[in-house]
Amino acid sequence: MPIGNLTAFLAYIMQILMSVMMAVVMFIMIPRASASAERIQQVLQVEPSIADPKASAPAPAPVPASAPASAPIGADCAADPPAPAGGRVEFQSVAFTYPGAEAPVLKDISFCAQPGEVTAIVGSTGCGKSTLINLIPRFYDVTKGAVLIDGVDIRNLTQHDLRDKVGFVPQKAFLFSGTIASNLRYGRSDADDAQLWHALDIAQAADFVSEMPGQLEAAVAQGGTNLSGGQKQRIAIARALAKKPEVYVFDDSFSALDFATDARLRAALASEVRDTDATVLIVAQRVSTIMNADRIIVLDKGAIVGIGTHQELMEHCAVYREIVFSQLAEEEVA
């Protein structure tokens, strides 16, 4: 056989074999793709557990502060008159159980957080602090009771309207790829540079941002991998501050900060709260940083065991005293 014919024959054989192999691969992939498509369809058909209220559904009336014994809201709420400014957060006999769990994580939680005040939440690990905080932006719906903002059950607000009122900083700070400015404007696109620097100043981030190349236009990698843990937390805090919400929620979001920076940030935050009449809720592990909060809520095994100022709790709450003495020396407490 001439060399040319042999070469052509081999080329045709290779083309035929490649086509057969592609057909075999297709026959293998089709059943797998079909099974994957069914699973994707199942996911797409799942109804979200958190849904916006239907316009036609009547909104249930909020439980007033002077509710009868059948709907207790706790002495702490009853003692507080409604504040004229927006942002009053109220928990009314709230209980919460995770789907599939046997025991509730939170039991009979009732308290109020007033505008212009800092409310701190402390307790041992696993007592339900983060779960409680996550109910405010409605990441979960309560099992019993109600969470109200300005007297309105949050289940009667759309998720957009509710989360527009809340500036939330989670335990693990997350930044998006872009610039410092684009991250700060994530919650408020019309914020100008002066407002961004004001937020950075309160968050104790202005110093290191001013030293970065480009300052507000400095590049941020996906997840903030080009920043330290403390820097990421401060940028995330500044992002919430730049939004100017009615309610600030900080879920142990000061943990990567040293004590001096933490103290300066909380002092600046307290001043900002008084000026703007915002409501602040802080989950904290370090007692020394929240001793000056207007109100401290002590959780133990999913229930409130004490509400008051630092001095009041030191006198009347054994759980709080145990937490304090486990972290501070006796002379520091005094």
C-alpha positions, 0 to 999 in steps of 0.5 A: 500500500502506498505511503499516502494511502496508508496515511489517509487510512490512519487519519480516517480511522483516528477521526472515526475512533474519536467520534466513537469515543465522543459518542461513548462519553455523551452516553455516559454524561447524559444520565449523570446530567439528567440526575443533576438536572433533577436535583437542581430542579428540586432545589429551585422548587424549594420554598424559602423558609424566610418569605416576604409577607403577602400584600393581601395578608393582614398584618397582626397588631403588635403586642403593646408594652402594657401587654397582659400576662398572657403575652409577657414581655418582661419587666425590662420592656414594661419599664421602658416607655416607647422612644420617639426615635426609630430603631427600638428593638423588642423581643417578646417571649421569644423561643427558637429551635433549630429545624430538626433539633429536640431542645430549644436554643432560646427560651422566653427571651424578653427585653428592649434595646432603646435608640441612643443606647448600647445593649451588650449581650454576654454569656458562656460559649454556646448559650445562644448569643449569636442565634439571638442576634441573628433573629433581628435581621431575620436570618431565622424566624422565631419559633414562638413569640415575636421580634419587633422594631418600632412596634412592628413585627419584623415578619410583617416587613419585607426583607429589604425594608427590614435589612435596610434598617439594620447594619449587621457585622458578623463574627467573621468579617468578609470583604468583597474584591474591589476597593476600600471605598466600594466595600464601604459603599456596599450598604449605602451607594450615595455616601461621599468620601467625607462620610466614608472617612468619618466611618473609618475614623469611628472604626479606628481604621482611618490611620492604616487606610490613609497609609495604603496606596490610593487610600480609599481607592486601595485594592481589596482582594476577594475576602480581604486576603490582603488585609489582617484580621483586625483590619478586615474587622474594622473595615466591616465595622466601618461599612456598617457605620457608613450605612447609617442604619437605625439599628447596629448589630455587632456579633462579637465583631471586635474579637481581633482587636487589641484592648486599646483599639477596642476601647477607642472604637467603643468610645467613639461608637458610644459617642456616635450612638448618642449623636444619631440616636441609633440602637446598638446591640453587641455580642461580646466575650470580653467583659472589660469592653462592655462594662460601660454599656447602658444595658447588659443582658446575661444569657445562660443555657438559652435563657436570660438570667440577668438584665441591668448595668454592670454594677447592678449585675455584679450585685444580683447576677451570680452568672455575670459575677462568675464571667467577670471574675473569670476574666478580670482580677478583683482590683480591675472589677473594683 
